[in-house]
């Protein structure tokens, strides 16, 4: 892969990492332009955190070239560390300190002049909607507040490249949306580059300029969200009928993706947008078909994996069945079917 170091915030070529007999990353290439959001999408155990740890110099790759903000991660780890911020699973928040104290501590660690520390903390608290809770210990914060504080602490050092490791896992929908707005704002207003890892297709879709899908140590797809969604296809609507005669009639009338005769349910293609739902309901009404229940399914990680690899994402919590390491084998031998 050819990369332009002037334009790339993150450039990786042929990165490989194994733990014992487990090949976790098997020839990863990345080229992430400065000032963009890049999402690394994959189920639990896919190797997302491992890649972030390698890029942020916490661990070494077995092979491969990696540059972050123009610095080589092996030859100039100090340069990389000075340019990056890491937020997420290894949260830096000290629960016994208040939000403000956490930020002041971070400002001191980043050698901010004394006069600038309080101003920086106050600005960040306000920007992340934490001013009211500034004097409370962080352990009293909700999950969303903690994540926001964690990200605010990362920003004290004014990083050019930010790694967000599963920034919204476990958050409620509202906190998740707030986090998305903050991240997008950072990129738009300050031109930072964000690499985020996520298990949520929706998150990658909302935030990222480009998405890469990690599967068994390899990137099986890479491109803008629109392209990925085109490959995955749209969502579907599930209709359940109480009356089997209505069910039969509907199955004959509608464009059906799949059916379950026992449960009297039909799946028909379509997303959750109001216009198409209204059109569907009108159509059912006109045909006097009484629907007992309607469910909208938007594509998720499982759909992505099914479409791209022909198999579902590996179940959460199970170790990904990666291929054993065989140093003699050329990387292409293990290429999964597209
Ligand atoms: P993800 O972030 O996508 O959930 P990880 O990068 O945490 O995935 O893990 C990828 C694989 O590497 C998993 O099979 C995990 O068990 C394994 N792994 C991660 N860290 C270590 C380690 N320090 N020692 C051994 N195996 C590890």
Boltz pocket constraint, residues with backbone or C-beta under 6 A from the ligand:
constraints:
  - pocket:
      binder: B
      contacts: [[A, 19], [A, 22], [A, 24], [A, 42], [A, 43], [A, 44], [A, 45], [A, 46], [A, 47], [A, 48], [A, 49], [A, 50], [A, 51], [A, 319], [A, 320]]
      max_distance: 6.0
